[in-house]
Amino acid sequence: MDGEPVFVTGGTGYIGRPLIGALLAREHTVHALARPGSEAKLPGGALPVAGNALDASTFAAAIPHGATFVHLIGTPHPNPSKATEFQRVDLGSIRAATAAAQQAGVRHLVYLSVAHPAPVMRAYVAAREEGESLVIASGIPATILRPWYVLGPGHRWPCLLIPFYAVLRWIPATRDSAEQLGLVTLDAMKAALVRAIEAPPASGVRIVEVPEIRRT
């Protein structure tokens, strides 16, 4: 699968930049959507596409036919107070992405969703679940990845919770939730995305949960 074209939304972000770097190193041609004026924030070597992630008409024509489409857009630093933004940005962007992907005839759709259930973040999870439904309804072979919190530069405060997670994994009643809502590193997330891109399902939808992301 090396060298296959990949179209990325969210390429200027926390996960998008290192992912694009990894894909370029593996000789993929990467087309990356960016807001007009933000193209310079993309990693060097990516082919910038100026457009609005909430409006499929601004970027659908720039997606190479038969490409893999990777959707990484979401509300920065999500918390329960941002329910309106989850609907506007998280759900609005995947709605536009699936429409554009269908129009362009992409071969594989990769969607970065979120682990669930998670009672504290109900609005966030609800928006991502609806996004997953849109991906499934598109009929495009897809991979849905469900991390919880991705540890990396500037995103390390949950390390304080590691002993708490360890205790929860020892308790039978909370073991499954602790595994599903476990922490993953940025390197593991990047590797899981690369693997998803380079090994697409022949048909249907593949779900990748936290334990599998961590094993990567």
Secondary structure, DSSP 8 states (H G I E B T S, - for coil): -TT--EEEESTTSTTHHHHHHHHHHTT--EEEEE-TT-GGGS-TT-EEEE--TT-GGGTGGGS-TT-EEEE----SS--GGGHHHIIIIIIHHHHHHHHHHHHHT-SEEEEE---S--GGGHHHHHHHHHHHHHHHHT-S-EEEEE-SEEEBTTB-GGGGGHHHHHHHHHSHHHHHHHHHT-EEEHHHHHHHHHHHHHS--SSSEEEEEHHHHHH-
